Every structure is written in structure tokens, then in C-alpha cells.
Amino acid sequence: MTDPVATLVIRPQTALDAYSRASAGGEGDGGDVAGSFGSVMKRAMQSMDDTGQDAETKAMSGIAGTGNITDVVTAISRAELALQTTVAIRDKMVQAYQTIMNMTI
């Protein structure tokens, strides 16, 4: 099973590859870049959701007394980190939107 939190980490090589793919598209309409960005965001949101559901499942098993407390704490920590990452990304996107809206034409 892959680590859901690890899928949220953007490594420099991953960013470089994405930039290379975007710049290779030329001066077109940007549909491919938008599709790539959308798919990255969709995967990140799905990963965050999966992490949260895993944490809920493990927390319930811990409450029921059938789960390992270490697994419960680890799952909750991963869910918290995923949520913090999602909120940080959202804040940066809102900030970028506001910056664009304040630009003079």
C-alpha cells in the first residue's frame, strides 16, 4: 500500500518534469496544462480524502478496542498533515487569484 501523504509531497524533479511537459506544449490554448493541473489537484484531493477515511476507520477500531494504538495515532497524524497541506495549497491559490484580480490591464 502506498503512503497517501507521500503523494502530496511535490519533489523538485516532479515539478521540473511538470514544467517541461507544460513548456513542451508550446503557445497553444493551455488546455493540456490546465488538464494536468486539474488532474494533479484531483489526485491530491482524493489522496487527502483517502487519508481522512483511513484515519476515521482506525480511530473507530481504536475506540472499539480492536485497533493498535500506534496505528491509530499514525493515521490521525497523517490525516492532520494532509489537511494542513490542503489548507496551505488553498490559501496560496486564493492569494494568487486575488493578486491576478488586482492587476491592472
N, C-alpha and C positions, 0 to 999 in steps of 0.2 A: 504494500500500500504506500503511495507517495504521500509525503508530508504536505498537507494543504497550505500551511504557512509558507513553505519554501516556494510555492508557486506565486506568491505575492511579491517576492523579492525580485527586484529588477537588477540584474548584474550588468556591468559595463559592456560586456560582449553582446549581451542580448539587446541592449539599447543601440549599440553600433550596428548590429545586424538589421534591426528595425529601421534605423536611419538609412542604411544602404538600400534596403528594399524600397523605402519611400522615395529616395532620390533617384533610383533607377527607373521609377515610373515616369520621369520626365515632367513636362509642364502641362500635363493633362488636367482633367477636371478634379483630380484628387479623390475620386471615388474609391480607388484601391487603398489609399492612405486612410480614409475615413472608415472603410470596412475593416482594415487592420486594427485601427484604434478601437472601434466598436467591439471587435472580437476579443481584443485584449481585455477591455473593460468587462465584457460579458463573462469571460473566464475568471477574472478576478472576483467578480460578484458571486459567481457560482461557487468558487473556492471558499469565499468568506461564509456563504450560506451553509455549505457542507461542514465547515469547521464548527459553526454555531450549533448545527444539528447534532454533530458528534459530541460536543460538549454537553448538550442537553441530555442526550442518551446516557452518557457516562455519569452525569450528575444524578439522574434518576436511579441508575443502578447503584450508585453510592448511597443514596438515601434509603434504598431498599435493603442495603446491607450486602448486596451481592457483588459489588464492584471493588476494584482495587483503588485505594485512596490516592496512590501515586498517579494512576491513570486519570482519575477524576481531576486532580489538581493540574496535571499537564494539559489535559484537554481544555480546561477552563482558561488557563494561561494562554494557550494558542488562540482560543476564540477572542480573548481580550486583545491580544496583539493584532489579530486580523481586523477587529473592529476599529482599533486605533489607526491602523494603516488606511482603512477605508475612509474614515473621517478626515484624515490628513489629505488624502487624494481629493476628496470632495471639496475641502477648503481651498486647495490650490486651484481646482477647476473654477470655483466661484470667483476667486481672486482674479484669475486670468480673464474670465468673462467680464468682470467689472472693469478691468484695465482696457479691454477691447472696446467696451461700450463708452468709455471716457475719452477715447481717441478722437481727435478732430479730423474731419475729412477734408 
